């Protein structure tokens, strides 16, 4: 993807932000107040709705998951715009409904961070081969390095589905607190 293509993609991603957040709010039946205190009830509403893709069995921790072929997926227009397959982040392991929950939670977390501590959405770009967030929506200006709400929310979803056996943040509040504690001074 060229820089111009990445900028166009980001503009499209941000263009559907209000619609995506409305969809998310109605799915979890919560008002999105964009306050740090809202993160706990939002995540509490998300967690019971999370699910693996039908037939997916998570591997033992540290082991690669089974390959999910593109013909096993929904049509691209039925999935969030940032979803790519094959995904190095393993998004295909989640049900389509869970991908939409990840989308909404990530957009909400991102907007809340922007409103409360600053930063902005940007297209991830590094000149390093295999950069994980290349051309993906990330937040910049919060920490020294870009952060990915999409990747982070997928990790939270997986931890929740595995009954929180892994260390690290477990909720949106945990992530918000960690990222805001290490935020760059504005």
Protein Blocks (a to p, Z undefined) as FASTA:
>chain_A
ZZklmmmmmmmmmmmmmmmmmmmmmmnopacehpaklmmmmmmmmmmmgccdehiacdde
hiacddddfklpccfklpcfklccddfklmmmpcfklmmmmmmmmmmmmmmmmmmngcjd
dddddfbehiakgoiacdehkbmbdcdfklmmmmmmmmmmnoopagcjfbfklmmmmmmm
mpccZZ
